[in-house]
Amino acid sequence: MMYCPKCNQECEGTYCSECGTKLIEKPSGLGGVSLNLGDANAISGGLHVSDSHEVHNTHHTSNTNIDNSSTIDNSYTVNTNTVYEAQKTQAQIQQDNENQFLQAVQERFADGILDPRELAELNQLAIKWRINTMRANQIIEQVRKSATILQGSQASEYLANQILQEVYQAIQSNQSEILTRRFRMLEQVAFTSDDSNVQFYYHLLLASFYPEKCTVAFINSKTDNYWQLFWAHVAYVKLGNVDNGVVLLPRLGGFGCPQGDTALLMAIDNIAEYRKNGKQDYDRKQARFYLEQSSQVGMSEQLSGLWYAAMELLEDEPHPEEWFKFYVEKTLKELGPVKTPEKPVSTAPRVPTPPPVPKFNAQNVNLAQMQGFNPLRAAQQMGLGMAGDIGQLNTSFQTRPGGMVPPPFPSSNVSAPPPVNDPLANTSCMDDKITDPE
């Protein structure tokens, strides 16, 4: 007996009279068994499968597609792969619908705003593509957050570029004041950015101005950063701990760094030893050798200024150019030649200079001055040592006003005046004689 695999009806002939499908021989002892949607859902654990899929018994576990021109083998087992493929197809369709909805949301959110008209369009698209309201809102919110993060990253990138430009120009012109002011802002950008240039200039300034802080930050760091390792090595050398810096050299190789970077650090180590050990010629030759090696094998482009500064520091009197002068005076300051300290400028008040002594003029000197001072002659000229009578002495003392210089004594060729008799004085003397009983 022949039956149709599609209509599941017994027919005679080669093709089904209802649908035209090629008939096959009906197995003996078994009725035509077909598994409808409910049976498939039961076997697959209740998974939803489209009603258009039917599962038939086959002899083998391999999956056989059924069409009008194909035949299937009889079997006693049910092939569950067909159910899985049907489920996978439905999930893929759902995923494609969500991807299309996501793209539609991104197109309407390009300007950063979703107006009511655009929201209404998205609602119609969600219904068309069978996306429930909760899932549609999740996709819209995801697009909002992504746009916000993108705008924030663009603003941070712009800020980082502006700061880097200022720092680069300040280094080229050796303006340390500008670099110290921009350091704090660059530090905040470096904490949130993995940009190579940001990390390079941040750790460069940190090692140049604050070598102690640079080494402490390296010790507390939980992850390796290439430029942090590089400038921490320089900071250790600046602090006189060359051995601690040498330990970091093998760790730089783990980043696949250019060989010239390592050679440049080894040259800086030898310059430090050259200054520390009393200018030994061996250290100087080694430093020059490593500098030549770094230029031959290649090094990072940002390190060109440091390379020229190291080469200049091999001289006893360095004269750096302006564009790498910062590396000589700040970054590798401790590796330069020791300068003789200048004498401190005295802040004591200036003592006024005495006026010059007048020059000797022989024409203004008289004979007496040329003979010198004679105290005896001076006393005679002043009348000292010449005594007169009592009257003269009394007169001289009585006529002298208070504090005035007495007049000079008369010369010896003037005769003294004669004594004057006072009648009243004589009378009084006689009275005394008469009245005296003695």
Buried (B, 14 or more C-beta within 10 A) or exposed (E): EBBBBBBEBEBEEEBBEEEEBBBBEBBEEEEBEEBEBEEBBEBBEEBEBEEEBBBBBBEEEEEBEBEEEEEBEBBEEBBBEBBBBBBEEBEEEBEEBBEBBBEBBEEBBEEEEBEEEBEEBBEEBBEEBEBEEEEBEEBBEEBBEEBEEEEEEEEBBEBBBEBBEBBEEBBBEBBBEBBEEBBEBBEEBBEEBEBEBBBBBBBBBBBBBBBEEBBEBBEEEEEEBBBBBBBBBBBBBBBEBBEBBBEBBEBBEEBEBBBBBBBBBBBBBBBBBBBEEEEBEEBBEBBBBBBEBBBEEEBBEBBBBBBBBBBBBBEEEBEBEEBBBBBBBBBBEEBBEEEEEEEEEEEEEEEEEEEEEEEEEEEEEEEEEEEEEEEEEEEEEEBEEEEEEEEBEEEEEEEEEEEEEEEEBEEEEEEEEEEEEEEEEEEEEEEEEEEEEE
